[in-house]
Amino acid sequence: MRLRLTPRDDRFFPMFVEAAQNLVSATELMGEFLHVTSNREKLAAQLREHEHAGDAVTHRVIHELNSTFVTPFDREDIYRLITQLDDVMDAIEAAADFTVLSELETLPAEMGRQVDLLQRAARCTAEAMGRLATMDDLASFWIEVNRLENEADQVYRKLLSRLFSGSYEALTVLKLKQVADDLEDAADAFEHVANVVETIAVKES
């Protein structure tokens, strides 16, 4: 850890934790969403509330960033970190919203695996955000999230091969692929979060 000659404003760290904890709750809710059909509108509405909560945290961070002289690390990294966390939430909410709007019912088992990996990445990320102020053991975080994203890529490719196997009608393929793409985008965004944290740790070392 490099020696600091100026005081550090630590108000950002609780907001990063809040954003990450919101993702833990959202991914758990998404797991429930996948395994029901009759209650999806209500669950999608709850996910929309999580998306609004994520937006609110993002706006608070950006407001503080624009009004604070001393920041705990580089301003561009703070901005990238909170917006990538927000991107995860946006992708999860989009997957649920499109599922409801397109009236999809039973979803492929691979989507359950996608969400399971998102849940694990969310828990990992929430734990890491709690350690960001001290930079303690962050390498294990980005290594694990990158591993989870690689596994998510494999699940996504397996799902695509199933969708294009001829087992589904063409319109259903298009609908399911959109949901799969949104879940894959969420996994990618988690990896981007991990990459930002790695960049911060390198700069602060």
N, C-alpha and C positions, 0 to 999 in steps of 0.2 A: 504494500500500500504506500503510495507516494505521500510525502509530507505536505500538509496543507498549510499555507500561510494566511489564508482568509477563512472566516467562519463559513460553515456550510449550512444551507437551508434544507432541513430534512423533511419539510412538509409534504414532499412528493411521495415518499415511500409508503405511507398509509394508503394513498390513492392507488398506487400500483397494486398493493395487496387487495384492496377493495375490488379493483377491476378483475384480478385473477380469481378471487373467491366467487365473483359473479359468474365466471366461466365454469367453475366447479359445479355450481348450482344448475347452470343452464345445460351442461352436458349430462348431468344426472336426469334432468327433466327430459332431455332428448331421448335418453334410453327408455324412459317410460313411454314417450310418444311413439316410438317405433313399434312397440308391442301391443298397442291397442288400436282400435278403429273407431269405436263409438264416441270417444271422449277427445278426439284430436283437436277439435276447434277450441276447446277450453285450454288444452295444453299449449296449443300454438299461441293463444292469447297470453298465457303466462310467459312463454318464451319472448313474446314481443315486449312484455314488461321488463324482462331481463335486458333486452336489447336497448330499451330506453334508459335503463339504469346504467348500462355501459356507456351510452352516449353522454350521460350526465357527468360521469367520472372523467371521460375524455375532455369534455368542455372545461371542467374544473382545472384539470392539469394544464391545458393550453392557456387558460386565463392566468393561472399562477406563473406559468412560463413567461407570459408577456408582461407580468407586473413585478417579477422578482429579479433583483440584480445578481444575487449569488445563487447558483444552482449546484446540486450535489455532483453532477457530472455534465458533460457537454449538452447544450440545449438541443442540438439536432438529434442526439441519442435519446433524450427524454421524449421528444416528439415522436420519434420512430417507435419507441417502445410502447407508448400508450396507444398510438394509432394501429399498431400491429395487434395488440390485445383487443382493440375494438373490431378489427377485421375478423378475428376469430368469431366473436359474438355475432357479427353481421352474417357470416356464412352459415352459422348454425340456425339462426332465425330464418334465413332465406330457405333453407332446406325444409324446415317445418311448414313454413307458409306455403311453399309451392306444393308440398304434399297434400295439404288441405285444399288449395285452390284447384288442383288438377284431379282431385277426388281419387287419389290412389288408395288402395286398401292394403292388402298383404304386401309387405316389402321383402326383398331378397334377404336371406340370412347374412350375406356379406355386409349389408348396411349396418346390421347389429354389430358386426366386428369393427366396422369403421367407427361407430360411436363408442365402442369399448376403448379403442385406442385414443379417441379424443378425451374420454374421461380420464384416462391415465395421464395423458399430456397435461390436462387441466390441473390435476392434483399436483403433478410435478412442478408446474409453473407457479401455482399458489405457494408451494413450499419455497421455491426459489425467490419469489418476490419478498418473502419474509426474511430472507438472508441478504437481500440486495444492499442494504445499508452497510453491512459488515463485509460484504464480498466473500462470505464464508462458504467454501465447498460448492462454488457455482459451476465448476467444470463438469461435475457429475450431472448437473441439470442439462446443460446443452448437449452433452453426449447422449443422454437418455432420450431427450426429445428428438434429436436427429435419428436415433435408432427407431423410435416409434413412428416417425414420419416415413422412414424407409419401409417399415412394415405396412404402414397405411397405403403406400404406393403399390405394394404387392397385392393387397386386398382389393384396391381399386382396379388394377389390371385384371384380376381374376373376375371381378364383378362385370367389367366390360365384356370379357369373353363370354360370360353367361348371358348377358343381355343381347349380344349379337349372335347367339347360337341358333336362333330360330325358334326358341321356346316361347317368345313373347310376340304379341302383335306390334307392328311398327310404331303406332302412336304410343303404346305403353312403353316401348323402348326409349322413345324420346323423353317421356315424362320421368322415367326412372333414372335415365342418364343425368338429367338436370339435378335431381336430388343427390345422386352420387358425386357429381361435380362440385356441388356446394359443400358436401362433407369433406371432399378432398381439398377444397380451398381452405377449409378450417384447419386441416392438418398442416397444410403448407404455411398458414399464418402462424401456427404454433412454432414451426421451425424458424420462421422469420423472427419471432420473439426471442427464441434461443440464440439466434445469430447476433441480435442486437445486444443481448446480455453478454455474450462472449466478447463483442467489440468493446463494451464498457469495461469489462474486467481487464482486458489487455491494456486499455488506456490508463486504468487506475492502478495498475501493478507497478 
